[in-house]
């Protein structure tokens, strides 16, 4: 199972995440997020990351040209889309795409079918009104099991902490987990001890 630490905003957190064994780090380029990071800062962090650690850029209904510019500047490996981006939009991206879906009920899974053969993975996060992501809340993981029927690699997000990651992985067996609020001291600031604890648990599963 792969582990991504998302919402990285500074060099120390990035280096700590990598040293503890994260497979990927995520930069959020949506200015509405409390974990927003500027392309300038993200570029500086990316330059010092070791090989074989994936760099993921998170966007929400962003202009396609802006996504392409940031992808090149920050040397992104993958693009994660958290808005209403269409399959056609995804196909125009210059990197492999992770399409996020906010879910709270079975009907929220219906659009996933449209992205089969289009994206490299889907990410499920908790649907909370007027919040794009990073809610710190879990959803019914039975929905994640249902989503796996689409046969697209599944990344599980939404309120995953050291207290519930074992249960989440045992139930869902996702391709990867996406950690953010569960390893923070405050939005945009990671807690070393929380990262160390959850990564140790995850590596033992």
Secondary structure by P-SEA (a helix, b strand, c coil): ccccccccccaaaaaaaaaacccbbbbbccccccccccaaaaaaaaaaccccbbbbbbbccccaaaaaaaaaaacccbbbbcccccaaaaaacccbbbbbbbbcccccccccccccccccbbbbbbbcccccccccccccaaaaaaaaccccccccccccccccaaaaaaaccccbbbbccccccccccccaaaaaaaaaaaaac
